[in-house]
Each structure stands twice: as structure tokens, then as C-alpha cells.
Amino acid sequence: MTIGIPRALVYWKMPLFWETFFEYLGLKVLLSPKTNKEIVKIGSELSDPEACFSIKVYLGHLNWLEGKCDMIFVPRLKADRRHLEYCPRFFGLPDLAKIISKTPILTETFEQRKEVFEKTIAKIGRALKKSKAETDSALQAGLFRERKEKEEKEKQFLEKINLKKKKIILVSHPYNLYDDYVNMGIKGKLEELGVLPIFIDWAPLSDKKLSREDWPNFHWEFAEEIARKIEVLLGYQPAGAIEISSFACGSDAVIKEFVEKRFKKAKVPFLYLIIDEQTGEAGFQTRLEAFVDTIG
């Protein structure tokens, strides 16, 4: 049996975990390819005009898997271990997928305010007719791989943050940071301009309580996480910060104001970039060049 996984949006919340989990259950995993022009074009055609750019990209990946696998995995993410909510658009993804795709959709609701992660995983195992021992073993393998990936990112962070180069913090959702087509290869562009890009995703979480003078009491998991990581990164005196946001992202529209205010309070130059299927390469490059010039 082959299970397809769209390489977009919710996939980047637990990269490597899901393919490891399903492989250990004895399934063949088919990841959709890296985002490309055709995937974005098809996703945009399938989407509601008011959908955010990230949803359009996701639907393009979902469509690519059509007819290539026995089922497609689309989890419904609602709340994490800390009881913080994911983006509301994540809630309806399985329903949207079932409307668009003719391929059966495998899904479960991850709502950790009501049920721990391990119990929800057990439901997936039962749906695939796997034993408890098989599911538990696959779960541990997935968690181990995810933990090793996190350790590698933090190691990479410590190596790069201490280099004597001008560093620019890239603030965004992981599904923007790790998708070179979506973010127009911003990491490479900044490196060519002579600065060192640092993904906010690499940084460890601050264990200090957030100051209510700088941050509100967020209920979104991404907002809380990004605030805590910014507090860590400010301790390394970055030369600048760039926030990348998908067009029509409602949560980013709120978060951006607090992120910008915090960087400006720390006297760190800040640039806000919005990306969508119409973003032009030339204009994007010009804004990056101008920003790097301003930080000297």
C-alpha cells in the first residue's frame, strides 16, 4: 500500500516524522515533489479566490498525488501539547481534501486539549489494521527521527550564530522557510549579498516567561513559538530581521505588528515581505538589496 503525503503546509509542522512513522508500519510513502510553477498554478485554480497562498500551494501538492497512491494523509491539526491552537485553516483541510481528491483521505484530529498525541496515533494504526505493538514501534521511530532533526537544527544554529558575519533573522512559518520556490530562494539571495541568513526555526525556545509589555497572550502555537525564539535571537545582536508572510494569511497580519514592534524596540532593522503566486523576482530582489544596503 502506498500513502501519499503533500509536501506543504502541515507537513512542515512535523517533517520526517510522518514518512518515518508510515514506513515503519510497512507502507510505501510517496511525498509530492518540491513546489514548482505547475503545482502553484493548479493549486491556485483549485482554491477559493480568498484562500491564503499557503493553502493554494497545499492544494497543488494534493492534486499532484491524485491517482499515484492508494490514500493521501491529511491530518486535522487543532491544538498542540501546550494546548495552543494551530491556524484555523488547518482545521478544515481534510474536509477540503475529500471534496477535491478522488483518492481516499486518511485523517485523524490532533486535538491535544482533549486527547494526547499517542492516543490519536493509535487510531491511525487501527485504521491501517496494524497492531498496537507495530504502531508503538513506528511512533517511537518517528519521534526519534524528529528529535534528531531538531538537535541537528539547533547544532546548526549554534555554529552559524557565532560566526563573525552580519546575520539576518528570517521569520516565517516553516512551510515558507523551507520551500525555496515559495520564498523565491531568499536564503541563497541573502548569501549572495554577503549576509548570513538565520532561520528562526533553528533557534531553541526561550524558557523565560514572555514580557506582557512586548507580547500579548497568544493562543496560536506559531505566535507563541516565534515570540519565544525572537527573545533568544535578540541576545545575539542580529544585523536585521525579515518576516516573510503568505498573502491573505490572517494570523500573520496580527502577529506582524508585534514582531515588528519588538525588533524596532531592540533597534534591529526590519523588513516585511508578502509572497503569493504573482510575486515578481525582480521586485523581490530589489527589496532585499535595498534592505541589506541599509544595514551597512
C-alpha positions in Angstrom: 0.0 0.0 0.0 1.3 3.5 -0.9 0.4 6.5 1.2 0.8 10.0 -0.3 1.9 13.0 1.8 1.6 16.5 0.4 5.0 18.2 0.9 3.4 21.5 2.0 1.7 23.4 4.9 1.0 20.9 7.7 3.8 18.5 6.5 6.4 21.1 7.8 5.0 21.0 11.3 6.5 17.5 11.8 8.9 17.0 8.9 10.4 13.5 8.7 8.1 12.2 11.5 5.3 11.1 9.2 7.2 9.4 6.5 9.2 7.5 9.2 6.0 6.5 11.0 4.3 5.1 7.9 7.5 3.4 6.6 7.9 1.6 10.0 4.3 0.4 9.6 5.3 -1.2 6.4 3.7 1.3 4.0 5.4 2.8 0.9 5.4 6.6 1.3 5.1 8.9 -1.7 6.0 12.6 -1.0 4.9 15.1 -3.5 7.8 16.9 -5.2 9.3 20.2 -4.2 7.0 23.1 -5.1 7.1 24.3 -8.7 5.3 26.6 -11.1 2.8 23.9 -12.2 1.9 22.9 -8.7 1.2 26.5 -7.7 -0.8 27.1 -10.9 -3.0 24.1 -10.3 -3.4 24.9 -6.6 -4.5 28.4 -7.4 -7.1 27.1 -9.9 -8.5 24.7 -7.3 -8.6 27.3 -4.5 -11.2 29.8 -3.4 -10.0 33.3 -4.5 -9.8 34.4 -0.9 -7.6 31.5 0.2 -4.2 32.3 1.5 -1.2 31.5 -0.7 -0.1 28.6 1.5 -3.5 26.8 1.0 -3.1 27.2 -2.7 0.3 25.6 -2.6 -1.0 22.8 -0.5 -3.9 22.0 -2.8 -1.4 21.9 -5.7 0.6 19.3 -3.9 -2.6 17.4 -3.0 -3.6 17.3 -6.7 -0.1 16.1 -7.7 -0.7 12.9 -5.6 -4.0 12.2 -7.3 -4.0 8.7 -8.8 -0.4 8.0 -7.7 -1.2 6.4 -4.3 -3.8 4.3 -2.5 -4.6 7.0 0.0 -3.4 10.5 1.0 -2.7 11.5 4.6 -4.2 14.8 5.6 -4.1 15.3 9.4 -6.5 17.8 11.1 -4.3 19.8 13.4 -6.2 21.7 16.1 -4.1 22.1 19.3 -0.6 21.1 20.4 0.8 19.7 23.6 0.7 23.1 25.3 -3.0 23.5 24.2 -2.2 26.2 21.8 -4.2 26.3 18.6 -2.9 25.9 15.1 -4.0 28.1 12.2 -7.8 27.8 11.8 -7.3 27.0 8.1 -5.7 23.7 9.3 -8.9 22.6 10.8 -10.8 22.1 7.6 -8.0 20.7 5.4 -9.3 17.0 5.5 -12.8 18.2 4.5 -11.4 20.3 1.7 -9.2 17.4 0.5 -12.2 15.0 0.4 -14.0 17.4 -1.8 -11.1 17.9 -4.2 -9.5 14.5 -4.3 -10.9 11.2 -5.6 -8.2 9.3 -3.8 -9.3 8.2 -0.2 -8.1 10.6 2.5 -6.6 9.1 5.7 -7.1 11.6 8.6 -7.4 12.0 12.4 -7.9 15.0 14.5 -5.0 16.0 16.7 -6.7 18.0 19.5 -4.4 17.6 22.4 -6.6 19.6 24.7 -8.8 16.5 24.7 -6.6 13.6 23.7 -2.9 13.1 23.9 -0.9 12.7 20.7 -0.2 9.0 21.3 -3.9 8.1 21.5 -4.6 9.8 18.2 -1.7 8.0 16.7 -3.1 4.7 17.9 -6.3 5.4 16.0 -4.3 5.8 12.8 -2.7 2.4 13.5 -6.1 0.8 13.9 -7.4 2.4 10.8 -4.5 0.8 8.9 -5.2 -2.6 10.6 -1.8 -2.5 12.4 -1.2 -4.0 15.9 -0.6 -1.8 19.0 3.0 -3.1 19.1 3.6 -2.2 15.4 2.0 1.3 15.9 4.0 1.9 19.1 7.2 0.9 17.4 6.5 3.2 14.4 5.7 6.1 16.8 9.0 5.8 18.6 10.9 5.6 15.4 9.2 8.8 14.1 9.8 10.6 17.4 13.4 9.6 17.4 14.0 10.9 13.9 12.1 14.1 14.7 14.2 14.6 17.8 17.5 14.0 15.9 16.4 16.6 13.3 15.7 19.1 16.0 19.1 18.5 17.6 20.7 19.0 14.2 18.9 22.3 13.6 20.0 23.6 17.0 23.6 22.5 16.4 23.5 24.3 13.0 22.1 27.4 14.8 24.9 27.5 17.3 27.6 27.0 14.6 26.2 29.8 12.5 25.1 32.3 15.1 28.6 32.6 16.4 30.2 33.3 13.1 31.6 36.8 12.6 29.3 37.8 9.8 26.3 40.1 9.5 23.3 38.0 10.4 19.7 38.5 9.2 16.9 36.6 11.0 14.3 35.1 8.7 11.0 35.0 10.5 8.2 32.9 9.0 6.2 29.6 9.1 8.4 26.6 8.4 6.3 25.9 5.2 7.6 29.2 3.9 11.2 29.0 5.2 11.9 25.5 3.8 10.2 25.9 0.4 12.7 27.6 -1.9 10.1 28.1 -4.7 7.6 29.8 -2.3 10.2 32.1 -0.7 11.9 32.7 -4.1 15.2 31.3 -2.8 15.6 34.0 -0.2 18.4 32.2 1.7 20.6 32.0 -1.4 19.9 35.5 -2.4 20.9 36.8 1.0 24.1 34.7 1.0 25.0 36.2 -2.4 24.5 39.7 -0.9 27.2 38.8 1.7 25.0 38.3 4.8 24.2 35.2 6.8 20.5 34.2 6.9 19.4 32.5 10.2 16.1 30.7 10.1 14.1 31.4 13.2 13.1 27.7 13.2 16.7 26.8 14.0 16.7 28.6 17.3 15.8 26.9 20.7 12.8 28.1 22.6 13.4 30.6 25.4 12.4 29.1 28.7 11.7 32.6 30.2 8.2 33.9 30.6 7.3 36.4 27.8 7.1 40.0 28.8 3.5 41.2 28.5 4.9 44.6 27.8 6.2 43.3 24.4 3.9 40.3 23.7 0.2 39.6 24.1 -1.1 36.3 25.5 -1.1 34.4 22.2 -3.4 31.4 21.7 -1.8 30.4 18.3 1.1 27.9 18.6 3.1 29.6 15.9 2.8 33.0 17.5 3.9 31.8 20.9 6.8 29.9 19.5 8.0 32.7 17.3 7.9 35.2 20.2 10.0 32.9 22.4 12.5 32.3 19.7 12.8 36.0 18.9 13.8 36.6 22.6 16.6 34.1 22.2 17.8 35.6 18.9 17.9 39.2 20.1 20.6 38.1 22.6 22.9 37.6 19.6 22.5 41.1 18.2 21.4 40.4 14.7 22.1 43.0 12.0 18.5 42.8 10.7 15.3 40.8 10.5 13.0 39.9 7.6 9.5 38.5 8.1 8.0 36.5 5.2 4.2 36.2 5.0 1.9 34.4 2.6 -0.7 36.7 1.0 -4.0 36.7 2.9 -2.6 35.0 6.0 -4.9 36.2 8.7 -2.7 35.2 11.7 0.4 36.8 10.2 -1.5 40.1 9.8 -1.9 40.2 13.6 1.5 38.7 14.6 3.4 41.0 12.3 2.6 44.1 14.3 4.1 42.6 17.5 7.1 41.1 15.7 8.0 44.5 14.1 7.5 46.4 17.3 9.8 44.0 19.2 12.6 44.2 16.7 12.3 48.0 16.5 12.4 48.3 20.2 15.7 46.4 20.1 16.9 48.7 17.3 17.1 45.9 14.8 16.2 46.9 11.2 13.1 45.1 10.0 11.6 44.2 6.5 8.2 42.7 5.9 7.7 40.7 2.7 4.4 39.3 1.4 4.6 36.4 -1.1 2.0 35.0 -3.5 1.7 33.4 -6.9 2.1 36.9 -8.5 5.3 37.9 -6.7 7.9 39.1 -9.1 11.6 38.0 -9.0 13.0 41.4 -9.9 11.0 43.4 -7.3 11.8 40.8 -4.6 15.5 41.0 -5.3 15.5 44.8 -5.3 13.8 45.0 -1.9 16.4 42.6 -0.5 19.3 44.5 -2.0 17.9 47.8 -0.6 17.4 46.3 2.9 21.0 44.9 3.0 22.3 48.2 1.9 20.5 50.0 4.8 22.2 47.8 7.4 25.6 48.8 6.1 
